[in-house]
Amino acid sequence: MVLILQLRRGRLELDLKQFLYVCDILPDQENGNINEFSPQSRYHNKKGLELHNYGNGSFCKFKIPNDYQKAGVYIIVVDGLPKYVGESENLSTRFNAGYGNISPRNCYTPRGQQTNCRINRLILESIKKGNKIKLLFQETNNRVRLEEQLIQEINPEWNRTQGTKRPPRRKNQDIRISNSSESKYYKLQKYLQDSTKTEELLKYSEIEDILGFELPRSAYEYKAWWSNGSHTQANAWLDAGWKVKSVKLTESVTFIKIPRNFGTVVMGGKKK
């Protein structure tokens, strides 16, 4: 399948043979009208939490088929235009328990999923305008890299992070720095490179402010996400000459500067 996608700067032909059509995204309706709801009003806000930037609904509910329990990259296409590119460990869960089902708690800081609320509202607004929304998916183990490549290529309107095109590499330039500058975590790398401290304790909210987008759910739930291993986010701090010292899930991360001529340390492991 080859799709011709209409973009602001003209037409771009993308060969999406590996992308499968999943379904049309259709919000729940009653008597031909979309069922809109405002879940934030049902939250028992005993701690006086504030609504985040996208928490003041209306929202809608929708589902995709449950048999896409697979990791890969998805594209939300609105009237033939690729509006959003994302990656997920489980496509069905990402949509059915995320974008398509906004809970009251999700509307509030600090742990509310702002991206879920934002994408839900954008889908709702598009459907109300009469747009047709389709979901495409490619199963892949290289989902982070593929997501980055697609964002760089088409710069979808709904993605808050725009792909950073590869700059010309200067002679003798550190290849590791060049590679990680393409990552969506490059702003964290730059922040740590510019720091004059030897230790940085950053709250989750501070890291998200530096990056300009929300950390994935796995960063809140698993310490392994913060391990000093060979993965996209770790390359950002390791290439900057830092490593993760400790993590308080949902709260903060402590980074320390790696002394010169000191090997990479895997959190909870031995020096390599």
C-alpha positions in Angstrom: 0.0 0.0 0.0 1.3 3.4 -0.9 -0.5 6.4 0.6 -0.3 9.9 -0.9 -0.4 12.2 2.2 -1.3 15.8 1.7 1.0 18.1 3.7 1.2 21.8 4.1 4.4 22.0 2.0 3.0 19.9 -0.8 2.6 16.2 -1.4 4.7 13.5 0.1 4.5 9.9 -1.0 5.2 7.4 1.8 5.6 3.7 1.1 3.6 2.3 4.1 3.6 -1.3 2.9 4.5 -2.5 6.4 1.7 -0.4 8.0 -1.6 -2.1 8.5 -5.0 -0.4 8.6 -6.4 -1.1 12.1 -9.7 0.7 12.1 -11.5 4.0 11.9 -11.6 5.9 15.2 -15.2 6.4 16.1 -16.3 8.0 19.4 -19.3 6.5 21.3 -22.5 8.1 20.1 -26.2 8.2 21.1 -28.9 9.2 18.6 -26.2 10.4 16.2 -24.6 12.7 18.7 -21.1 12.2 20.3 -21.2 11.3 24.0 -19.1 14.1 25.5 -18.1 14.0 29.2 -16.0 15.9 31.7 -14.5 13.3 34.1 -12.5 15.9 36.0 -15.7 16.9 37.9 -16.0 13.4 39.3 -12.5 13.4 40.9 -12.5 13.6 44.8 -9.8 16.2 44.9 -8.9 16.1 48.6 -5.3 17.3 48.1 -6.4 20.3 46.0 -4.5 19.2 42.9 -4.6 21.5 39.9 -5.9 20.6 36.5 -3.1 20.3 34.0 -3.0 22.2 30.7 -5.4 19.7 28.9 -7.4 18.5 31.8 -10.4 20.8 31.4 -12.5 18.5 29.2 -14.9 17.8 27.2 -13.7 14.4 26.1 -15.0 11.4 24.2 -14.7 7.6 24.5 -13.6 5.2 21.8 -12.0 1.8 21.4 -10.0 -0.1 18.9 -9.9 -3.9 18.5 -8.4 -5.7 21.5 -6.3 -8.1 19.4 -3.5 -5.7 18.8 -1.5 -6.6 22.0 1.7 -5.8 20.1 4.6 -3.3 20.2 5.2 -1.0 17.3 4.5 2.4 15.7 1.1 3.9 14.9 -0.1 6.8 12.8 -3.3 8.7 13.3 -4.5 9.9 9.9 -7.2 12.6 9.6 -8.7 12.9 6.1 -5.5 11.5 4.5 -3.2 13.7 6.6 -0.8 12.1 9.1 -1.6 14.1 12.3 0.2 12.0 15.0 2.9 9.4 15.1 3.6 7.4 18.3 5.1 4.3 19.6 3.7 1.8 22.1 4.5 -1.4 23.9 0.9 -2.5 23.5 -1.3 -0.8 20.9 -4.7 -1.9 22.2 -3.9 -0.9 25.7 -2.4 2.4 24.6 -5.7 3.4 23.0 -8.4 1.6 25.0 -6.9 2.4 28.4 -5.2 5.6 27.4 -6.4 8.0 24.6 -9.9 6.6 24.4 -10.7 6.4 28.1 -9.9 9.5 30.1 -10.2 8.9 33.9 -10.9 11.7 36.4 -7.4 11.4 37.9 -5.8 11.8 34.5 -6.9 15.4 34.3 -4.8 16.6 37.3 -1.2 17.2 38.0 1.3 15.8 38.7 0.7 12.3 37.3 -2.2 13.0 35.0 -1.5 11.8 31.5 -1.6 15.1 29.6 -0.9 13.5 26.2 -3.9 11.2 26.6 -6.2 14.2 27.3 -4.6 16.3 24.5 -5.0 13.7 21.8 -8.5 12.8 22.9 -9.6 16.4 22.6 -8.0 16.7 19.2 -9.8 13.6 18.0 -13.0 14.9 19.4 -12.6 18.3 17.7 -11.8 16.6 14.4 -14.7 14.2 14.5 -17.1 17.1 15.3 -15.8 18.9 12.1 -16.8 15.9 10.1 -13.3 14.5 9.5 -12.6 10.8 9.0 -9.9 9.4 11.3 -8.0 6.2 10.6 -5.4 4.3 12.6 -2.4 2.6 11.0 0.1 0.3 12.7 3.4 -1.4 12.1 4.6 -4.1 14.5 8.3 -3.7 15.1 11.0 -4.2 17.8 12.7 -1.0 16.6 9.7 1.2 17.4 11.6 4.2 19.0 13.9 4.6 16.0 11.1 4.2 13.5 8.9 6.7 15.4 11.8 9.3 15.3 12.4 8.7 11.6 8.7 9.3 10.7 8.5 12.4 12.9 11.6 13.8 11.3 10.2 13.1 7.8 6.7 14.3 8.0 6.5 16.5 11.2 2.9 15.6 12.1 0.9 18.6 13.4 -0.2 16.9 16.6 3.2 15.8 17.7 4.6 18.3 20.2 8.2 17.2 19.5 9.4 17.8 15.9 12.1 15.5 14.4 15.6 16.9 14.5 17.2 16.4 11.1 20.7 15.1 11.0 23.3 17.9 10.9 26.4 17.7 8.7 29.0 15.9 10.8 32.2 17.9 11.3 35.6 16.1 10.9 36.5 14.3 14.1 33.1 15.0 15.7 32.1 12.5 18.4 29.8 10.1 16.6 28.0 9.2 19.8 27.0 12.8 20.4 25.8 13.1 16.8 23.7 10.0 17.1 22.0 11.0 20.3 21.3 14.6 19.0 18.7 12.9 16.8 17.0 11.4 19.8 13.9 13.0 21.3 15.9 13.1 24.6 18.6 15.3 23.2 17.4 18.3 25.2 18.2 16.4 28.4 21.6 15.6 27.1 22.3 19.3 26.4 21.0 20.3 29.8 23.4 17.9 31.5 26.3 18.9 29.3 25.8 22.5 30.2 25.5 21.8 34.0 28.5 22.8 36.1 27.4 20.6 39.0 28.7 17.1 39.7 25.2 15.9 40.8 21.7 16.8 39.6 18.5 15.9 41.4 15.7 16.5 39.0 12.0 16.1 39.6 9.9 14.3 37.0 8.2 17.5 36.2 11.5 19.3 35.7 12.7 16.6 33.3 9.5 16.9 31.4 10.0 20.7 31.2 13.5 20.2 29.9 12.3 17.7 27.3 9.2 19.6 26.3 7.0 16.5 26.5 5.8 13.9 29.0 7.8 11.0 30.0 6.3 7.6 29.0 4.3 5.6 31.5 7.1 3.1 31.8 9.4 5.8 33.2 6.9 6.2 36.1 6.5 2.5 36.7 9.8 0.8 36.1 13.3 1.6 37.4 14.6 -0.4 34.5 13.6 2.5 32.2 16.3 4.6 33.9 19.0 2.0 33.8 22.3 3.1 32.3 22.1 0.6 29.5 22.1 0.8 25.7 18.8 2.4 24.9 17.6 5.7 23.5 17.0 7.7 26.7 20.2 6.3 28.5 22.3 7.4 25.5 21.2 11.0 26.2 22.7 11.2 29.7 25.6 8.8 29.1 26.7 10.7 26.0 26.6 13.9 28.1 29.0 12.2 30.5 26.5 11.5 33.2 24.8 8.4 34.7 21.7 7.7 36.8 22.6 7.3 40.5 19.2 6.6 42.0 15.5 6.9 41.1 12.4 7.6 43.2 9.6 6.4 40.9 7.1 9.2 40.1 9.1 11.7 42.0 12.7 12.4 41.1 15.9 11.1 39.5 19.5 11.8 40.6 22.2 12.0 38.0 25.9 12.2 38.7 28.7 13.2 36.4 31.0 10.3 35.3 34.6 11.0 36.1 37.0 11.0 33.1 38.4 7.6 32.2 35.7 5.9 34.3 33.7 3.1 32.7 29.9 3.1 32.2 28.1 1.8 35.2 24.9 -0.1 34.9 22.5 0.7 37.7 22.5 -2.2 40.2 25.3 -3.8 38.3 29.1 -3.7 37.9 31.4 -1.3 36.0 32.0 -2.3 32.4 
